[in-house]
Amino acid sequence: MFKFGTKEGEYIGFNDPRLTIASDAFTGSDDGFGGQNISVNVTGWYTVIMSVSIKGTDYAFTLDIAPGEVCLIGNAIGDWTFGDKGKFQAPTTADADFVSPVCTGGGELRMSVKVPGRLVAYGVRYT
């Protein structure tokens, strides 16, 4: 469960009128203070996607969720294409680890999250 905000002390939850929920994977749950936390009601490894726009003098938010793939690309694995060669094996249980692909060379290496059909977010670059 979570809420988010744009400044200290702001708690934007499931029932906030500035928030559009774009996936049935999210539900609201009582936070005990008259608001609603945002809950994710699916199991597995996902990427939460938040789009922000300006609406008048305030922000408008859209919250979505999609499967994500953790990938390595670069000379160190011999592939720059976000293909299967660089994809981590996702854990199948809550206490298991992501398993990295084998690095077969040297040089530049980037770690990213790929959301099929959407975007690639570079998190870390190694040289």
PLY file of the C-alpha trace (Angstrom):
ply
format ascii 1.0
element vertex 127
property float x
property float y
property float z
element edge 126
property int vertex1
property int vertex2
end_header
0.00 0.00 0.00
1.20 3.48 -0.75
0.39 7.13 -1.29
2.52 9.77 -2.96
2.83 13.53 -2.99
4.51 16.49 -4.63
5.62 18.09 -1.39
6.13 17.26 2.27
2.89 16.49 4.08
0.86 15.84 0.90
-0.72 12.38 0.70
-2.35 11.56 -2.62
-4.29 8.33 -2.34
-6.73 6.21 -4.33
-9.70 8.54 -3.85
-7.91 11.81 -4.68
-9.73 13.63 -7.53
-6.41 14.49 -9.22
-5.62 10.80 -9.71
-6.83 8.63 -12.60
-6.34 4.90 -12.12
-5.64 3.24 -15.49
-5.51 -0.39 -14.33
-7.79 -2.75 -12.44
-4.65 -3.98 -10.66
-4.99 -1.04 -8.23
-7.59 -0.81 -5.49
-8.19 1.52 -2.60
-7.85 0.48 1.02
-8.86 2.46 4.09
-5.90 4.22 5.67
-7.68 4.75 9.00
-7.70 8.55 8.57
-10.56 9.05 6.08
-8.43 8.51 3.00
-7.48 5.58 0.88
-4.09 4.03 0.28
-3.31 2.67 -3.17
-3.01 -1.10 -3.11
-1.74 -3.44 -5.81
-3.93 -6.53 -5.98
-1.84 -8.66 -8.36
1.16 -10.79 -7.52
4.39 -10.83 -9.47
7.01 -8.31 -10.59
5.63 -5.16 -12.17
6.61 -1.62 -13.03
4.40 1.17 -11.70
4.03 3.94 -14.29
2.98 7.43 -13.26
2.18 10.08 -15.85
1.96 13.67 -14.66
0.38 16.63 -16.44
-0.57 20.18 -15.55
-4.29 20.82 -15.17
-4.98 24.49 -14.50
-2.87 25.41 -11.50
-2.48 21.85 -10.21
-1.09 18.51 -11.27
-3.10 15.62 -12.70
-1.78 12.07 -12.28
-2.43 8.82 -14.12
-1.29 5.61 -12.47
-0.78 2.41 -14.47
1.04 -0.88 -14.01
2.74 -3.19 -16.50
5.04 -6.20 -16.45
8.64 -5.10 -16.56
11.84 -6.87 -17.51
15.16 -6.08 -15.85
17.82 -6.13 -18.58
21.52 -5.62 -19.14
22.77 -4.23 -22.42
26.25 -3.38 -23.63
29.61 -4.73 -24.68
30.00 -6.67 -21.41
27.22 -9.07 -22.46
27.72 -8.66 -26.21
24.23 -7.31 -26.93
22.71 -3.83 -27.25
19.18 -4.92 -28.22
17.26 -5.62 -24.98
16.91 -9.20 -26.18
16.71 -12.41 -24.19
20.51 -12.57 -23.86
20.48 -9.65 -21.41
17.25 -10.36 -19.55
17.36 -11.23 -15.85
15.48 -14.29 -14.66
12.72 -12.99 -12.40
12.18 -14.76 -9.07
9.25 -17.12 -8.81
8.87 -16.75 -5.05
8.92 -13.71 -2.76
12.21 -14.75 -1.10
14.15 -15.61 -4.28
16.64 -13.41 -6.17
16.74 -11.94 -9.65
19.41 -13.87 -11.58
21.71 -11.81 -13.80
22.73 -12.85 -17.29
26.37 -13.86 -17.67
28.81 -11.15 -18.71
30.95 -12.53 -21.52
33.12 -9.51 -22.31
34.40 -6.20 -21.03
33.44 -2.61 -21.54
30.25 -0.67 -21.15
27.27 -2.18 -19.33
23.85 -0.66 -18.66
21.09 -1.94 -16.43
17.55 -0.96 -17.28
13.89 -1.81 -16.90
12.08 -2.58 -20.13
8.30 -2.33 -20.22
7.25 -4.06 -23.45
5.34 -1.69 -25.71
6.04 1.33 -23.52
9.46 2.53 -22.49
12.94 1.68 -21.39
14.17 3.35 -18.20
17.92 3.44 -17.73
18.70 3.04 -14.08
22.42 2.44 -13.93
25.33 2.75 -16.36
28.70 1.06 -15.87
31.82 1.65 -17.95
0 1
1 2
2 3
3 4
4 5
5 6
6 7
7 8
8 9
9 10
10 11
11 12
12 13
13 14
14 15
15 16
16 17
17 18
18 19
19 20
20 21
21 22
22 23
23 24
24 25
25 26
26 27
27 28
28 29
29 30
30 31
31 32
32 33
33 34
34 35
35 36
36 37
37 38
38 39
39 40
40 41
41 42
42 43
43 44
44 45
45 46
46 47
47 48
48 49
49 50
50 51
51 52
52 53
53 54
54 55
55 56
56 57
57 58
58 59
59 60
60 61
61 62
62 63
63 64
64 65
65 66
66 67
67 68
68 69
69 70
70 71
71 72
72 73
73 74
74 75
75 76
76 77
77 78
78 79
79 80
80 81
81 82
82 83
83 84
84 85
85 86
86 87
87 88
88 89
89 90
90 91
91 92
92 93
93 94
94 95
95 96
96 97
97 98
98 99
99 100
100 101
101 102
102 103
103 104
104 105
105 106
106 107
107 108
108 109
109 110
110 111
111 112
112 113
113 114
114 115
115 116
116 117
117 118
118 119
119 120
120 121
121 122
122 123
123 124
124 125
125 126
